[in-house]
Amino acid sequence: MLDLGRLKALHAVATHGTVGAAADVLGYTPSAVSQQIAKLERETRTTLLERRGRGVRLTDAALLLADTAGQVLKLVEEAEVALEEQRGAAIGRLCIGSFATAARGLLPDVLAELIDRHPALDVRLTEIDPPHATEAVARGELDMAIVHDWANTPLPIPESLSRVFIHDDVAEVLIPAANPLSGREFLEPADLVGERWICQTEGSICHDWLVRTFHGAGIEPVVAYRISEYRTQMALLAKGIGVALIPRLGREEVPDGVRVVPLRPTPTRRLYAVWRTQATRRPAITAALEVIKHVTPME
């Protein structure tokens, strides 16, 4: 009988492309992953990995076996869900992913209550951006994720996932008090032409939203400072540098000398919880959703 752990290692290499990437996901060393696959080769009497320069390539046999391994792992998860459902208790490990501001502004309360209500549940948290989070949930690396998107920048959700809306998170313009625009009751995109924006890096949902919003008004925003962390963005604003659009969730105290001005139309990002549909009946998933609903009432 084929060893499930070795099949899992092969499936991870096939999914992520390299032994190193598979090791990161599985929490092993690359050497341990290679050893698992070497044992699987001996077990199946089949060559599964071929050396290509500094990397490896999966053979046709390995790809076939990895595809079968994916089906087996899915069946194993379904069995685990059925057993948990029969016990009726939230137990085992629950791996949650979340983008940074939700990890800071929402998840501490969620995790504290979840651990208090279900002490037998081993809850893990990983900070991860929404596009990567949905992929990780779909692959089974995470059980659930808290993600977000904007109305004009929707987040693709794999068909294998279910999701539930949590709430809307309003964003506002933060601007140094020395800037003449800081005294306005509200701002519109046209008011901000030529301003030097502090924003996340290209490829992030927030960056894409900013660019699309201003392009919609016929404006090319000047993204002068590409900063991922809102805390660093606020540090620049406190020194009179740039302007930024920062959501309320997870936002720390606004520094002295920085003003908060609403933007019209109001930019709102939508928060969701996502999980694999086949795990919907799992008590741990149900328990996490109940706590999220209690901490932040879903609309």
N, C-alpha and C positions, 0 to 999 in steps of 0.2 A: 504494500500500500504506500502511495506517495505521501511524503511528509508535508503537512499543511504549512509549516513555517518556511520550508524551502520553496514551496509553490508561491507563497506570499512574497518572498525575496525576488523570485524571477518575475512575478507580475509587477513589482515595484520598478525593476530595471526596465521592463518593457514600457511601462507607463511614463517614466521620467527620463528615460534615454541614456542614463549613465549609472554606473555603480555608485558613484559618489552622491548623486542626487537621491538615489533610492535609499542609501544609508541615512541621509539627513531626515528623510521622511519616516523611516522605520525606527530611528533612534539607535542605530547600530553604527559600527565603524565600517568603512569600505571593505576592510579585510574580512570582517564577519560576514558581510553580504556575499563576497566572493567565495568564502568557504561554504556557505549554504548552497550556492549554485554548483560548486564543485561536487559536493555530496549528492546533489540532485542529478548531476551528470553521471556519477557512478551508479546511482540508484536506477536511472533509466537507460544506462549504457548508450547515451546519446550526447553528442557535442552540442552544447547550448550557447556558448559564447565563443566568438572568434576575435582574436586580437587584431585591432586596426590602429596602427601607430600607438599613441598613448591611450587610446580608448578601446572599447569593445563593441562588437556588433552581434546582435542576436541572430542565430541561424533560423532557417525556416521552421525547423522542429521546435525551437524555443518559442517562436511566435505563436505556433499552434498550441503549445502547452500553456503559454501565458494567457491566451484567450480562454482556454478551458479553466485555468486557475481563477480567472476573473469570475467565471460562472460559479465555480465552487465556493469562492469567498462570499459571493452574494447569497448562496444557499446557507452558508454557515451563519451569516448575519441574520437571515430570516429565522433560522433555528434559535439563535440567541434571543431574538425579539420574542418569539413564541414562548420560550422558557420564562423570560422576564415577565411577560404578560400573564402567564399562568401563576407565577408567584405573586403578582400584583404589587410588587415593591420596586422602587427605583433603586437599583443596585448596579454594580459594575463601574466601568469607567465612562465618563461623559466628557468628550473633548470639544470645547467651544472655541470658535475663532471670532475675532471682533476687530473692527478698525479702531484706530487709536483713541478717538474722542469718546466712542461708546465704551471702550475698555476703561476709560477714566471716569466718564460721567454717568454710566448706567450699570456696568457689570459688577462693580464692587458691592452694591446693594443686592443685586441678583444673586451673586455667588454666596454672599453671607447668609441670605435667607434660604437658598437652596441647600447649603451645607447644614444649616440648623434644622431644616425640616427633614432632610434625608441623609443622616450621618453615614449610612452604608454606601453612599454614592461617592465615587472618586472623581471629583470635578477637576478638569484641567483647562487652562485658558492660554490661548496663543494670539498675539497681536498680528493681524494680517489684513492687507488691503482687500476690499470687496471682490474685485475680479478674481484674485487668487483664492479667496475664501470659498466662493461658490464652486470653483474647480476642486478644491481640497475636499469639500463636503461630498461632491459627486463621486470622487475617487475613493471615499471612505476613510480619508486621513483625518477628517474632522467629523463629528457627529452632528454638529449644528454650528451656524454662524450668524452673527449680527452684521448686516450689511446695509448700505444706503445707496440711493441714487437721486438724481434731480429730474424734474419733469422733462426737460429737453435733453437729458443725458441718461436714458434708462439703462439699468444694469441687466445684461443678458442672464437669464436663469436657465440652467440646463433642464431638460424635460423630466429628468429623473428626480428633481427636487420639488418639494412643496414649500410654500412660504406663507407668512402671516404678517400683516401690517402692524407695526408697533405704534409709531406716532410720527408727526411732522416736526422737523427741527428747523426753526427760522434762522437765517443768517443775516448779518448786518455789516455795514461798512464801518471799519475802525480806522480812524484818521487822526493824525497828530493835531492837537489844538491850535498849533501855529498855522495850519493850513486854513485859508479863508473859507473853504467848504465845510469846515467842522461846525460852523454855526447854523447850518441849514436845518430846517425841520425834517426834510428828507432829501434824497438825491435820486437822480435818474442817470442811466448810463451816459447820456450825452453830457452830463455835468462833469464826468470823470475823464473826458478825453485828454490825453497827454499825461495823466497821472502815472506814477511809477508803481506798479502793483507788486505786492509780495504774495506769492502763490505757490502751491505745490508744484512738483515737477511734471513735465509732459507725460501723458499717459495715465495720470491719476484722474479720477472722476471729477474732483474739484477743479483741476486745471482745465479739463475739457469743458466743464460747465461754464467757467468764466469766459473762455474763448468763444464758445457758441453763443452765449448771451450777448456779448458785445458785437460779434459778427452779425447777429440778428438786427442790431441797431445800426449796422453799417460802420462799425468802429473797430479798429485794430488795437486791442489793449497792449500796453507796454508792460510785459512781465519782466521786471528788472531783477527780481530777487526770487529765486526758486528754493523755497524752504518747506520741508515736509512738516515740521513740528510747529503747532500753533504757539507754543511757548516761545520759540525763537522768533516767530513772526511778531509777537507782542514786544519782545525785547527791542527789535528794530523800530517798531512804532514808537516806543517810549523814548527813543533817541531822535524822534522827528523824521524817521526815514520811511518813505513809501506810504501806501494805503493797502488795506487788506479787507477781504470779505471773510468773516469768521462766524461759524454757526454757534448757537448758544450752548448746545450740549458739550459738556466737558470744557467750556471756556473758563479760564481762570479769571481772577479779579482783574479788571481793566486797569492798566497802570495810570498813574497821575500824568496829566498832559496828553492823554489820548481820549478822543470822543467817539461815542457810538452813534451812528446816524442810520436810520432805516433807508433801504433802497427800494424804489418803486419801479416795476412791480416787485412785490416781496419775494425774494429767493427762498425757497423752502426745499429741503431735502427730506426724502422719505426713508424711514428706517424699517427694516424687515428682519424677521428671523427666518432662516431657511434650514431645511433638513431633508434627508433622503425620504421620499414618499414611502418606501418599503419599511422604514423604521417608525412610521407614524404611531403604531400601536405600542411602541416601546415605552414602558413606564417612565424611564429617565427623560425621554423627550417630552412626554406629557407633563411631567413635574416641572421641567425647565420652562415650558410655555406658561404654565400656571403662575410660576413665580414672576416671570417677565410681565405678565398681565397685571399682577398685583402691584409690582413696583412701579410700572409705567402703564397705566390703563390703556389698552388698545382701543382704537377708534373704529 
